[in-house]
């Protein structure tokens, strides 16, 4: 199992919850500022592993993510994939 792999369920639900909470905070802003605010917050405060998992959730579809999070997704920095370490 790679460092980014986690059982679906609690971790995925927690990331969706956190992203939606960020969107809830920023949705009172004008639309363009809200999108930028969500992306900026996630880029600044989420480690690459969390952002990688967020993109996996988005790619899977039917994620439960707020439309504002989905609109901000193109502005969120997508980390490079993690290479698996093979035993010697």
PDB file of N, CA, C and O in Angstrom:
ATOM      1  N   UNK A   1       0.847  -1.174   0.000  1.00  0.00           N
ATOM      2  CA  UNK A   1       0.000   0.000   0.000  1.00  0.00           C
ATOM      3  C   UNK A   1       0.892   1.236   0.000  1.00  0.00           C
ATOM      4  O   UNK A   1       1.826   1.325   0.797  1.00  0.00           O
ATOM      5  N   UNK A   2       0.614   2.188  -0.885  1.00  0.00           N
ATOM      6  CA  UNK A   2       1.413   3.412  -0.942  1.00  0.00           C
ATOM      7  C   UNK A   2       1.060   4.321   0.233  1.00  0.00           C
ATOM      8  O   UNK A   2       0.039   4.118   0.891  1.00  0.00           O
ATOM      9  N   UNK A   3       1.902   5.325   0.500  1.00  0.00           N
ATOM     10  CA  UNK A   3       1.615   6.229   1.614  1.00  0.00           C
ATOM     11  C   UNK A   3       0.303   6.991   1.456  1.00  0.00           C
ATOM     12  O   UNK A   3      -0.268   7.447   2.446  1.00  0.00           O
ATOM     13  N   UNK A   4      -0.182   7.134   0.220  1.00  0.00           N
ATOM     14  CA  UNK A   4      -1.423   7.870  -0.007  1.00  0.00           C
ATOM     15  C   UNK A   4      -2.665   7.001   0.068  1.00  0.00           C
ATOM     16  O   UNK A   4      -3.779   7.521   0.142  1.00  0.00           O
ATOM     17  N   UNK A   5      -2.495   5.704   0.050  1.00  0.00           N
ATOM     18  CA  UNK A   5      -3.653   4.835   0.062  1.00  0.00           C
ATOM     19  C   UNK A   5      -4.215   4.735   1.469  1.00  0.00           C
ATOM     20  O   UNK A   5      -3.494   4.500   2.439  1.00  0.00           O
ATOM     21  N   UNK A   6      -5.523   4.922   1.546  1.00  0.00           N
ATOM     22  CA  UNK A   6      -6.216   4.765   2.810  1.00  0.00           C
ATOM     23  C   UNK A   6      -7.519   4.054   2.526  1.00  0.00           C
ATOM     24  O   UNK A   6      -8.029   4.119   1.408  1.00  0.00           O
ATOM     25  N   UNK A   7      -8.061   3.384   3.508  1.00  0.00           N
ATOM     26  CA  UNK A   7      -9.360   2.767   3.282  1.00  0.00           C
ATOM     27  C   UNK A   7     -10.386   3.857   2.976  1.00  0.00           C
ATOM     28  O   UNK A   7     -10.381   4.916   3.604  1.00  0.00           O
ATOM     29  N   UNK A   8     -11.254   3.596   2.020  1.00  0.00           N
ATOM     30  CA  UNK A   8     -12.313   4.566   1.731  1.00  0.00           C
ATOM     31  C   UNK A   8     -13.212   4.645   2.945  1.00  0.00           C
ATOM     32  O   UNK A   8     -13.227   3.737   3.776  1.00  0.00           O
ATOM     33  N   UNK A   9     -13.930   5.685   3.045  1.00  0.00           N
ATOM     34  CA  UNK A   9     -14.841   5.822   4.167  1.00  0.00           C
ATOM     35  C   UNK A   9     -14.482   7.015   5.010  1.00  0.00           C
ATOM     36  O   UNK A   9     -14.670   8.158   4.593  1.00  0.00           O
ATOM     37  N   UNK A  10     -13.959   6.756   6.210  1.00  0.00           N
ATOM     38  CA  UNK A  10     -13.720   7.838   7.161  1.00  0.00           C
ATOM     39  C   UNK A  10     -12.784   8.907   6.610  1.00  0.00           C
ATOM     40  O   UNK A  10     -13.088  10.094   6.726  1.00  0.00           O
ATOM     41  N   UNK A  11     -11.672   8.529   6.022  1.00  0.00           N
ATOM     42  CA  UNK A  11     -10.712   9.516   5.516  1.00  0.00           C
ATOM     43  C   UNK A  11     -11.331  10.321   4.385  1.00  0.00           C
ATOM     44  O   UNK A  11     -11.234  11.548   4.368  1.00  0.00           O
ATOM     45  N   UNK A  12     -11.965   9.640   3.445  1.00  0.00           N
ATOM     46  CA  UNK A  12     -12.596  10.325   2.323  1.00  0.00           C
ATOM     47  C   UNK A  12     -13.705  11.247   2.819  1.00  0.00           C
ATOM     48  O   UNK A  12     -13.794  12.397   2.389  1.00  0.00           O
ATOM     49  N   UNK A  13     -14.541  10.755   3.712  1.00  0.00           N
ATOM     50  CA  UNK A  13     -15.631  11.563   4.246  1.00  0.00           C
ATOM     51  C   UNK A  13     -15.092  12.782   4.992  1.00  0.00           C
ATOM     52  O   UNK A  13     -15.666  13.867   4.902  1.00  0.00           O
ATOM     53  N   UNK A  14     -14.008  12.611   5.717  1.00  0.00           N
ATOM     54  CA  UNK A  14     -13.410  13.720   6.463  1.00  0.00           C
ATOM     55  C   UNK A  14     -12.866  14.798   5.508  1.00  0.00           C
ATOM     56  O   UNK A  14     -13.042  15.991   5.754  1.00  0.00           O
ATOM     57  N   UNK A  15     -12.209  14.376   4.427  1.00  0.00           N
ATOM     58  CA  UNK A  15     -11.696  15.339   3.449  1.00  0.00           C
ATOM     59  C   UNK A  15     -12.835  16.100   2.771  1.00  0.00           C
ATOM     60  O   UNK A  15     -12.743  17.310   2.568  1.00  0.00           O
ATOM     61  N   UNK A  16     -13.902  15.391   2.424  1.00  0.00           N
ATOM     62  CA  UNK A  16     -15.063  16.040   1.807  1.00  0.00           C
ATOM     63  C   UNK A  16     -15.662  17.041   2.793  1.00  0.00           C
ATOM     64  O   UNK A  16     -15.997  18.165   2.418  1.00  0.00           O
ATOM     65  N   UNK A  17     -15.794  16.631   4.042  1.00  0.00           N
ATOM     66  CA  UNK A  17     -16.337  17.515   5.078  1.00  0.00           C
ATOM     67  C   UNK A  17     -15.473  18.771   5.221  1.00  0.00           C
ATOM     68  O   UNK A  17     -15.989  19.888   5.253  1.00  0.00           O
ATOM     69  N   UNK A  18     -14.165  18.574   5.305  1.00  0.00           N
ATOM     70  CA  UNK A  18     -13.251  19.706   5.476  1.00  0.00           C
ATOM     71  C   UNK A  18     -13.317  20.656   4.276  1.00  0.00           C
ATOM     72  O   UNK A  18     -13.389  21.872   4.452  1.00  0.00           O
ATOM     73  N   UNK A  19     -13.292  20.113   3.075  1.00  0.00           N
ATOM     74  CA  UNK A  19     -13.352  20.950   1.869  1.00  0.00           C
ATOM     75  C   UNK A  19     -14.672  21.718   1.828  1.00  0.00           C
ATOM     76  O   UNK A  19     -14.694  22.898   1.478  1.00  0.00           O
ATOM     77  N   UNK A  20     -15.760  21.058   2.182  1.00  0.00           N
ATOM     78  CA  UNK A  20     -17.059  21.723   2.179  1.00  0.00           C
ATOM     79  C   UNK A  20     -17.150  22.803   3.256  1.00  0.00           C
ATOM     80  O   UNK A  20     -17.814  23.820   3.055  1.00  0.00           O
ATOM     81  N   UNK A  21     -16.496  22.595   4.388  1.00  0.00           N
ATOM     82  CA  UNK A  21     -16.460  23.619   5.436  1.00  0.00           C
ATOM     83  C   UNK A  21     -15.726  24.865   4.937  1.00  0.00           C
ATOM     84  O   UNK A  21     -16.146  25.991   5.202  1.00  0.00           O
ATOM     85  N   UNK A  22     -14.638  24.653   4.223  1.00  0.00           N
ATOM     86  CA  UNK A  22     -13.889  25.777   3.643  1.00  0.00           C
ATOM     87  C   UNK A  22     -14.794  26.526   2.663  1.00  0.00           C
ATOM     88  O   UNK A  22     -14.848  27.755   2.676  1.00  0.00           O
ATOM     89  N   UNK A  23     -15.494  25.786   1.824  1.00  0.00           N
ATOM     90  CA  UNK A  23     -16.399  26.406   0.852  1.00  0.00           C
ATOM     91  C   UNK A  23     -17.512  27.181   1.550  1.00  0.00           C
ATOM     92  O   UNK A  23     -17.888  28.265   1.103  1.00  0.00           O
ATOM     93  N   UNK A  24     -18.035  26.639   2.630  1.00  0.00           N
ATOM     94  CA  UNK A  24     -19.090  27.327   3.384  1.00  0.00           C
ATOM     95  C   UNK A  24     -18.591  28.670   3.895  1.00  0.00           C
ATOM     96  O   UNK A  24     -19.312  29.666   3.842  1.00  0.00           O
ATOM     97  N   UNK A  25     -17.367  28.696   4.387  1.00  0.00           N
ATOM     98  CA  UNK A  25     -16.783  29.949   4.869  1.00  0.00           C
ATOM     99  C   UNK A  25     -16.691  30.979   3.747  1.00  0.00           C
ATOM    100  O   UNK A  25     -17.050  32.141   3.939  1.00  0.00           O
ATOM    101  N   UNK A  26     -16.213  30.560   2.579  1.00  0.00           N
ATOM    102  CA  UNK A  26     -15.945  31.507   1.493  1.00  0.00           C
ATOM    103  C   UNK A  26     -17.167  31.835   0.645  1.00  0.00           C
ATOM    104  O   UNK A  26     -17.112  32.780  -0.142  1.00  0.00           O
ATOM    105  N   UNK A  27     -18.268  31.097   0.769  1.00  0.00           N
ATOM    106  CA  UNK A  27     -19.396  31.351  -0.131  1.00  0.00           C
ATOM    107  C   UNK A  27     -20.091  32.684   0.118  1.00  0.00           C
ATOM    108  O   UNK A  27     -20.917  33.104  -0.692  1.00  0.00           O
ATOM    109  N   UNK A  28     -19.776  33.355   1.217  1.00  0.00           N
ATOM    110  CA  UNK A  28     -20.340  34.684   1.447  1.00  0.00           C
ATOM    111  C   UNK A  28     -19.588  35.766   0.671  1.00  0.00           C
ATOM    112  O   UNK A  28     -20.036  36.910   0.600  1.00  0.00           O
ATOM    113  N   UNK A  29     -18.455  35.401   0.098  1.00  0.00           N
ATOM    114  CA  UNK A  29     -17.645  36.326  -0.698  1.00  0.00           C
ATOM    115  C   UNK A  29     -18.218  36.405  -2.124  1.00  0.00           C
ATOM    116  O   UNK A  29     -18.974  35.524  -2.532  1.00  0.00           O
ATOM    117  N   UNK A  30     -17.864  37.448  -2.875  1.00  0.00           N
ATOM    118  CA  UNK A  30     -18.230  37.459  -4.296  1.00  0.00           C
ATOM    119  C   UNK A  30     -17.692  36.180  -4.968  1.00  0.00           C
ATOM    120  O   UNK A  30     -16.658  35.649  -4.561  1.00  0.00           O
ATOM    121  N   UNK A  31     -18.393  35.699  -5.985  1.00  0.00           N
ATOM    122  CA  UNK A  31     -18.107  34.380  -6.584  1.00  0.00           C
ATOM    123  C   UNK A  31     -16.638  34.181  -6.950  1.00  0.00           C
ATOM    124  O   UNK A  31     -16.053  33.156  -6.599  1.00  0.00           O
ATOM    125  N   UNK A  32     -16.030  35.144  -7.649  1.00  0.00           N
ATOM    126  CA  UNK A  32     -14.638  34.957  -8.066  1.00  0.00           C
ATOM    127  C   UNK A  32     -13.696  34.924  -6.864  1.00  0.00           C
ATOM    128  O   UNK A  32     -12.714  34.181  -6.868  1.00  0.00           O
ATOM    129  N   UNK A  33     -13.987  35.719  -5.841  1.00  0.00           N
ATOM    130  CA  UNK A  33     -13.163  35.707  -4.634  1.00  0.00           C
ATOM    131  C   UNK A  33     -13.361  34.418  -3.839  1.00  0.00           C
ATOM    132  O   UNK A  33     -12.427  33.916  -3.214  1.00  0.00           O
ATOM    133  N   UNK A  34     -14.581  33.889  -3.867  1.00  0.00           N
ATOM    134  CA  UNK A  34     -14.868  32.648  -3.147  1.00  0.00           C
ATOM    135  C   UNK A  34     -14.086  31.485  -3.751  1.00  0.00           C
ATOM    136  O   UNK A  34     -13.482  30.694  -3.028  1.00  0.00           O
ATOM    137  N   UNK A  35     -14.101  31.388  -5.064  1.00  0.00           N
ATOM    138  CA  UNK A  35     -13.362  30.319  -5.749  1.00  0.00           C
ATOM    139  C   UNK A  35     -11.878  30.424  -5.438  1.00  0.00           C
ATOM    140  O   UNK A  35     -11.236  29.435  -5.084  1.00  0.00           O
ATOM    141  N   UNK A  36     -11.342  31.618  -5.570  1.00  0.00           N
ATOM    142  CA  UNK A  36      -9.921  31.850  -5.292  1.00  0.00           C
ATOM    143  C   UNK A  36      -9.609  31.567  -3.825  1.00  0.00           C
ATOM    144  O   UNK A  36      -8.561  30.999  -3.515  1.00  0.00           O
ATOM    145  N   UNK A  37     -10.506  31.955  -2.923  1.00  0.00           N
ATOM    146  CA  UNK A  37     -10.292  31.732  -1.494  1.00  0.00           C
ATOM    147  C   UNK A  37     -10.223  30.268  -1.132  1.00  0.00           C
ATOM    148  O   UNK A  37      -9.367  29.858  -0.349  1.00  0.00           O
ATOM    149  N   UNK A  38     -11.125  29.469  -1.699  1.00  0.00           N
ATOM    150  CA  UNK A  38     -11.116  28.026  -1.438  1.00  0.00           C
ATOM    151  C   UNK A  38      -9.807  27.419  -1.937  1.00  0.00           C
ATOM    152  O   UNK A  38      -9.145  26.675  -1.214  1.00  0.00           O
ATOM    153  N   UNK A  39      -9.442  27.739  -3.168  1.00  0.00           N
ATOM    154  CA  UNK A  39      -8.215  27.174  -3.741  1.00  0.00           C
ATOM    155  C   UNK A  39      -6.980  27.613  -2.954  1.00  0.00           C
ATOM    156  O   UNK A  39      -6.101  26.801  -2.668  1.00  0.00           O
ATOM    157  N   UNK A  40      -6.917  28.889  -2.608  1.00  0.00           N
ATOM    158  CA  UNK A  40      -5.762  29.404  -1.868  1.00  0.00           C
ATOM    159  C   UNK A  40      -5.643  28.726  -0.506  1.00  0.00           C
ATOM    160  O   UNK A  40      -4.547  28.349  -0.092  1.00  0.00           O
ATOM    161  N   UNK A  41      -6.761  28.572   0.184  1.00  0.00           N
ATOM    162  CA  UNK A  41      -6.727  27.926   1.502  1.00  0.00           C
ATOM    163  C   UNK A  41      -6.223  26.483   1.392  1.00  0.00           C
ATOM    164  O   UNK A  41      -5.359  26.060   2.160  1.00  0.00           O
ATOM    165  N   UNK A  42      -6.765  25.741   0.441  1.00  0.00           N
ATOM    166  CA  UNK A  42      -6.346  24.343   0.279  1.00  0.00           C
ATOM    167  C   UNK A  42      -4.876  24.275  -0.137  1.00  0.00           C
ATOM    168  O   UNK A  42      -4.134  23.430   0.363  1.00  0.00           O
ATOM    169  N   UNK A  43      -4.453  25.144  -1.037  1.00  0.00           N
ATOM    170  CA  UNK A  43      -3.046  25.148  -1.458  1.00  0.00           C
ATOM    171  C   UNK A  43      -2.099  25.475  -0.303  1.00  0.00           C
ATOM    172  O   UNK A  43      -1.013  24.903  -0.210  1.00  0.00           O
ATOM    173  N   UNK A  44      -2.503  26.383   0.565  1.00  0.00           N
ATOM    174  CA  UNK A  44      -1.632  26.793   1.673  1.00  0.00           C
ATOM    175  C   UNK A  44      -1.600  25.791   2.824  1.00  0.00           C
ATOM    176  O   UNK A  44      -0.548  25.556   3.418  1.00  0.00           O
ATOM    177  N   UNK A  45      -2.743  25.206   3.135  1.00  0.00           N
ATOM    178  CA  UNK A  45      -2.851  24.467   4.390  1.00  0.00           C
ATOM    179  C   UNK A  45      -3.008  22.957   4.251  1.00  0.00           C
ATOM    180  O   UNK A  45      -2.903  22.243   5.249  1.00  0.00           O
ATOM    181  N   UNK A  46      -3.252  22.457   3.065  1.00  0.00           N
ATOM    182  CA  UNK A  46      -3.372  21.012   2.893  1.00  0.00           C
ATOM    183  C   UNK A  46      -2.056  20.474   2.355  1.00  0.00           C
ATOM    184  O   UNK A  46      -1.513  21.002   1.384  1.00  0.00           O
ATOM    185  N   UNK A  47      -1.554  19.442   2.973  1.00  0.00           N
ATOM    186  CA  UNK A  47      -0.326  18.823   2.495  1.00  0.00           C
ATOM    187  C   UNK A  47      -0.605  18.096   1.183  1.00  0.00           C
ATOM    188  O   UNK A  47      -1.759  17.800   0.872  1.00  0.00           O
ATOM    189  N   UNK A  48       0.447  17.804   0.410  1.00  0.00           N
ATOM    190  CA  UNK A  48       0.255  17.157  -0.890  1.00  0.00           C
ATOM    191  C   UNK A  48      -0.578  15.862  -0.821  1.00  0.00           C
ATOM    192  O   UNK A  48      -1.390  15.598  -1.708  1.00  0.00           O
ATOM    193  N   UNK A  49      -0.377  15.080   0.208  1.00  0.00           N
ATOM    194  CA  UNK A  49      -1.141  13.827   0.343  1.00  0.00           C
ATOM    195  C   UNK A  49      -2.640  14.103   0.377  1.00  0.00           C
ATOM    196  O   UNK A  49      -3.418  13.388  -0.255  1.00  0.00           O
ATOM    197  N   UNK A  50      -3.047  15.135   1.110  1.00  0.00           N
ATOM    198  CA  UNK A  50      -4.464  15.479   1.213  1.00  0.00           C
ATOM    199  C   UNK A  50      -5.004  15.977  -0.124  1.00  0.00           C
ATOM    200  O   UNK A  50      -6.113  15.623  -0.526  1.00  0.00           O
ATOM    201  N   UNK A  51      -4.208  16.805  -0.814  1.00  0.00           N
ATOM    202  CA  UNK A  51      -4.652  17.302  -2.119  1.00  0.00           C
ATOM    203  C   UNK A  51      -4.738  16.169  -3.133  1.00  0.00           C
ATOM    204  O   UNK A  51      -5.642  16.149  -3.968  1.00  0.00           O
ATOM    205  N   UNK A  52      -3.800  15.223  -3.063  1.00  0.00           N
ATOM    206  CA  UNK A  52      -3.835  14.056  -3.952  1.00  0.00           C
ATOM    207  C   UNK A  52      -5.132  13.276  -3.726  1.00  0.00           C
ATOM    208  O   UNK A  52      -5.794  12.862  -4.678  1.00  0.00           O
ATOM    209  N   UNK A  53      -5.478  13.086  -2.474  1.00  0.00           N
ATOM    210  CA  UNK A  53      -6.712  12.361  -2.138  1.00  0.00           C
ATOM    211  C   UNK A  53      -7.944  13.142  -2.590  1.00  0.00           C
ATOM    212  O   UNK A  53      -8.920  12.548  -3.048  1.00  0.00           O
ATOM    213  N   UNK A  54      -7.906  14.477  -2.463  1.00  0.00           N
ATOM    214  CA  UNK A  54      -9.022  15.301  -2.921  1.00  0.00           C
ATOM    215  C   UNK A  54      -9.244  15.111  -4.421  1.00  0.00           C
ATOM    216  O   UNK A  54     -10.381  14.954  -4.866  1.00  0.00           O
ATOM    217  N   UNK A  55      -8.163  15.124  -5.197  1.00  0.00           N
ATOM    218  CA  UNK A  55      -8.306  14.919  -6.643  1.00  0.00           C
ATOM    219  C   UNK A  55      -8.803  13.513  -6.975  1.00  0.00           C
ATOM    220  O   UNK A  55      -9.539  13.332  -7.945  1.00  0.00           O
ATOM    221  N   UNK A  56      -8.413  12.526  -6.190  1.00  0.00           N
ATOM    222  CA  UNK A  56      -8.929  11.163  -6.401  1.00  0.00           C
ATOM    223  C   UNK A  56     -10.436  11.129  -6.155  1.00  0.00           C
ATOM    224  O   UNK A  56     -11.174  10.464  -6.882  1.00  0.00           O
ATOM    225  N   UNK A  57     -10.884  11.842  -5.135  1.00  0.00           N
ATOM    226  CA  UNK A  57     -12.321  11.920  -4.844  1.00  0.00           C
ATOM    227  C   UNK A  57     -13.045  12.617  -5.991  1.00  0.00           C
ATOM    228  O   UNK A  57     -14.094  12.154  -6.440  1.00  0.00           O
ATOM    229  N   UNK A  58     -12.487  13.722  -6.463  1.00  0.00           N
ATOM    230  CA  UNK A  58     -13.096  14.455  -7.578  1.00  0.00           C
ATOM    231  C   UNK A  58     -13.143  13.583  -8.825  1.00  0.00           C
ATOM    232  O   UNK A  58     -14.163  13.540  -9.513  1.00  0.00           O
ATOM    233  N   UNK A  59     -12.049  12.889  -9.122  1.00  0.00           N
ATOM    234  CA  UNK A  59     -11.985  12.039 -10.316  1.00  0.00           C
ATOM    235  C   UNK A  59     -12.972  10.883 -10.250  1.00  0.00           C
ATOM    236  O   UNK A  59     -13.465  10.420 -11.279  1.00  0.00           O
ATOM    237  N   UNK A  60     -13.257  10.423  -9.048  1.00  0.00           N
ATOM    238  CA  UNK A  60     -14.187   9.303  -8.869  1.00  0.00           C
ATOM    239  C   UNK A  60     -15.616   9.713  -9.208  1.00  0.00           C
ATOM    240  O   UNK A  60     -16.418   8.880  -9.628  1.00  0.00           O
ATOM    241  N   UNK A  61     -15.938  11.003  -9.025  1.00  0.00           N
ATOM    242  CA  UNK A  61     -17.279  11.502  -9.319  1.00  0.00           C
ATOM    243  C   UNK A  61     -18.235  11.260  -8.163  1.00  0.00           C
ATOM    244  O   UNK A  61     -17.930  10.507  -7.238  1.00  0.00           O
ATOM    245  N   UNK A  62     -19.393  11.906  -8.224  1.00  0.00           N
ATOM    246  CA  UNK A  62     -20.434  11.791  -7.196  1.00  0.00           C
ATOM    247  C   UNK A  62     -19.824  11.856  -5.804  1.00  0.00           C
ATOM    248  O   UNK A  62     -20.044  10.976  -4.972  1.00  0.00           O
ATOM    249  N   UNK A  63     -19.053  12.915  -5.565  1.00  0.00           N
ATOM    250  CA  UNK A  63     -18.210  13.012  -4.383  1.00  0.00           C
ATOM    251  C   UNK A  63     -18.876  13.610  -3.162  1.00  0.00           C
ATOM    252  O   UNK A  63     -18.404  13.409  -2.043  1.00  0.00           O
ATOM    253  N   UNK A  64     -19.954  14.336  -3.350  1.00  0.00           N
ATOM    254  CA  UNK A  64     -20.554  15.052  -2.241  1.00  0.00           C
ATOM    255  C   UNK A  64     -19.877  16.381  -1.973  1.00  0.00           C
ATOM    256  O   UNK A  64     -20.208  17.071  -1.008  1.00  0.00           O
ATOM    257  N   UNK A  65     -18.925  16.742  -2.830  1.00  0.00           N
ATOM    258  CA  UNK A  65     -18.231  18.016  -2.669  1.00  0.00           C
ATOM    259  C   UNK A  65     -19.127  19.170  -3.095  1.00  0.00           C
ATOM    260  O   UNK A  65     -19.925  19.047  -4.024  1.00  0.00           O
ATOM    261  N   UNK A  66     -18.982  20.277  -2.408  1.00  0.00           N
ATOM    262  CA  UNK A  66     -19.706  21.493  -2.734  1.00  0.00           C
ATOM    263  C   UNK A  66     -19.367  21.932  -4.160  1.00  0.00           C
ATOM    264  O   UNK A  66     -18.232  21.763  -4.605  1.00  0.00           O
ATOM    265  N   UNK A  67     -20.344  22.493  -4.879  1.00  0.00           N
ATOM    266  CA  UNK A  67     -20.029  23.026  -6.209  1.00  0.00           C
ATOM    267  C   UNK A  67     -18.893  24.050  -6.178  1.00  0.00           C
ATOM    268  O   UNK A  67     -18.138  24.168  -7.143  1.00  0.00           O
ATOM    269  N   UNK A  68     -18.772  24.787  -5.077  1.00  0.00           N
ATOM    270  CA  UNK A  68     -17.693  25.769  -4.960  1.00  0.00           C
ATOM    271  C   UNK A  68     -16.328  25.090  -4.909  1.00  0.00           C
ATOM    272  O   UNK A  68     -15.366  25.598  -5.485  1.00  0.00           O
ATOM    273  N   UNK A  69     -16.232  23.958  -4.232  1.00  0.00           N
ATOM    274  CA  UNK A  69     -14.969  23.201  -4.198  1.00  0.00           C
ATOM    275  C   UNK A  69     -14.639  22.703  -5.601  1.00  0.00           C
ATOM    276  O   UNK A  69     -13.494  22.793  -6.045  1.00  0.00           O
ATOM    277  N   UNK A  70     -15.640  22.179  -6.291  1.00  0.00           N
ATOM    278  CA  UNK A  70     -15.418  21.682  -7.652  1.00  0.00           C
ATOM    279  C   UNK A  70     -15.013  22.810  -8.593  1.00  0.00           C
ATOM    280  O   UNK A  70     -14.186  22.610  -9.484  1.00  0.00           O
ATOM    281  N   UNK A  71     -15.588  23.987  -8.401  1.00  0.00           N
ATOM    282  CA  UNK A  71     -15.222  25.140  -9.238  1.00  0.00           C
ATOM    283  C   UNK A  71     -13.790  25.593  -8.944  1.00  0.00           C
ATOM    284  O   UNK A  71     -13.093  26.073  -9.838  1.00  0.00           O
ATOM    285  N   UNK A  72     -13.354  25.439  -7.688  1.00  0.00           N
ATOM    286  CA  UNK A  72     -12.000  25.833  -7.299  1.00  0.00           C
ATOM    287  C   UNK A  72     -10.947  24.806  -7.703  1.00  0.00           C
ATOM    288  O   UNK A  72      -9.760  25.129  -7.742  1.00  0.00           O
ATOM    289  N   UNK A  73     -11.355  23.588  -7.999  1.00  0.00           N
ATOM    290  CA  UNK A  73     -10.411  22.495  -8.275  1.00  0.00           C
ATOM    291  C   UNK A  73      -9.346  22.834  -9.324  1.00  0.00           C
ATOM    292  O   UNK A  73      -8.184  22.480  -9.120  1.00  0.00           O
ATOM    293  N   UNK A  74      -9.679  23.497 -10.429  1.00  0.00           N
ATOM    294  CA  UNK A  74      -8.622  23.815 -11.401  1.00  0.00           C
ATOM    295  C   UNK A  74      -7.530  24.741 -10.859  1.00  0.00           C
ATOM    296  O   UNK A  74      -6.434  24.792 -11.416  1.00  0.00           O
ATOM    297  N   UNK A  75      -7.817  25.463  -9.791  1.00  0.00           N
ATOM    298  CA  UNK A  75      -6.832  26.377  -9.199  1.00  0.00           C
ATOM    299  C   UNK A  75      -6.022  25.726  -8.078  1.00  0.00           C
ATOM    300  O   UNK A  75      -5.057  26.305  -7.579  1.00  0.00           O
ATOM    301  N   UNK A  76      -6.424  24.523  -7.693  1.00  0.00           N
ATOM    302  CA  UNK A  76      -5.719  23.814  -6.625  1.00  0.00           C
ATOM    303  C   UNK A  76      -4.526  23.089  -7.243  1.00  0.00           C
ATOM    304  O   UNK A  76      -4.657  22.428  -8.273  1.00  0.00           O
ATOM    305  N   UNK A  77      -3.375  23.216  -6.614  1.00  0.00           N
ATOM    306  CA  UNK A  77      -2.153  22.583  -7.126  1.00  0.00           C
ATOM    307  C   UNK A  77      -2.244  21.075  -6.971  1.00  0.00           C
ATOM    308  O   UNK A  77      -2.377  20.549  -5.866  1.00  0.00           O
ATOM    309  N   UNK A  78      -2.170  20.399  -8.097  1.00  0.00           N
ATOM    310  CA  UNK A  78      -2.237  18.935  -8.088  1.00  0.00           C
ATOM    311  C   UNK A  78      -0.827  18.383  -7.900  1.00  0.00           C
ATOM    312  O   UNK A  78       0.038  18.589  -8.752  1.00  0.00           O
ATOM    313  N   UNK A  79      -0.587  17.677  -6.780  1.00  0.00           N
ATOM    314  CA  UNK A  79       0.746  17.132  -6.531  1.00  0.00           C
ATOM    315  C   UNK A  79       1.094  16.000  -7.497  1.00  0.00           C
ATOM    316  O   UNK A  79       0.217  15.327  -8.038  1.00  0.00           O
ATOM    317  N   UNK A  80       2.370  15.816  -7.693  1.00  0.00           N
ATOM    318  CA  UNK A  80       2.831  14.693  -8.509  1.00  0.00           C
ATOM    319  C   UNK A  80       2.466  13.382  -7.825  1.00  0.00           C
ATOM    320  O   UNK A  80       2.394  13.323  -6.598  1.00  0.00           O
ATOM    321  N   UNK A  81       2.237  12.337  -8.602  1.00  0.00           N
ATOM    322  CA  UNK A  81       1.934  11.040  -7.998  1.00  0.00           C
ATOM    323  C   UNK A  81       3.113  10.546  -7.165  1.00  0.00           C
ATOM    324  O   UNK A  81       4.272  10.859  -7.438  1.00  0.00           O
ATOM    325  N   UNK A  82       2.782   9.776  -6.158  1.00  0.00           N
ATOM    326  CA  UNK A  82       3.818   9.186  -5.307  1.00  0.00           C
ATOM    327  C   UNK A  82       4.286   7.898  -5.958  1.00  0.00           C
ATOM    328  O   UNK A  82       3.482   7.055  -6.358  1.00  0.00           O
ATOM    329  N   UNK A  83       5.597   7.763  -6.057  1.00  0.00           N
ATOM    330  CA  UNK A  83       6.151   6.530  -6.607  1.00  0.00           C
ATOM    331  C   UNK A  83       6.222   5.494  -5.485  1.00  0.00           C
ATOM    332  O   UNK A  83       6.655   5.783  -4.369  1.00  0.00           O
ATOM    333  N   UNK A  84       5.782   4.282  -5.820  1.00  0.00           N
ATOM    334  CA  UNK A  84       5.869   3.213  -4.827  1.00  0.00           C
ATOM    335  C   UNK A  84       7.305   2.781  -4.656  1.00  0.00           C
ATOM    336  O   UNK A  84       8.059   2.683  -5.624  1.00  0.00           O
ATOM    337  N   UNK A  85       7.672   2.526  -3.425  1.00  0.00           N
ATOM    338  CA  UNK A  85       9.029   2.051  -3.112  1.00  0.00           C
ATOM    339  C   UNK A  85       9.011   0.534  -3.202  1.00  0.00           C
ATOM    340  O   UNK A  85       8.235  -0.139  -2.524  1.00  0.00           O
ATOM    341  N   UNK A  86       9.872   0.019  -4.045  1.00  0.00           N
ATOM    342  CA  UNK A  86       9.942  -1.439  -4.226  1.00  0.00           C
ATOM    343  C   UNK A  86      11.018  -2.001  -3.310  1.00  0.00           C
ATOM    344  O   UNK A  86      12.105  -1.435  -3.201  1.00  0.00           O
ATOM    345  N   UNK A  87      10.718  -3.108  -2.654  1.00  0.00           N
ATOM    346  CA  UNK A  87      11.740  -3.708  -1.779  1.00  0.00           C
ATOM    347  C   UNK A  87      12.963  -4.165  -2.595  1.00  0.00           C
ATOM    348  O   UNK A  87      12.846  -4.633  -3.728  1.00  0.00           O
ATOM    349  N   UNK A  88      14.114  -4.012  -1.981  1.00  0.00           N
ATOM    350  CA  UNK A  88      15.374  -4.373  -2.668  1.00  0.00           C
ATOM    351  C   UNK A  88      15.599  -5.869  -2.653  1.00  0.00           C
ATOM    352  O   UNK A  88      16.602  -6.348  -3.181  1.00  0.00           O
TER     353      UNK A  88
END
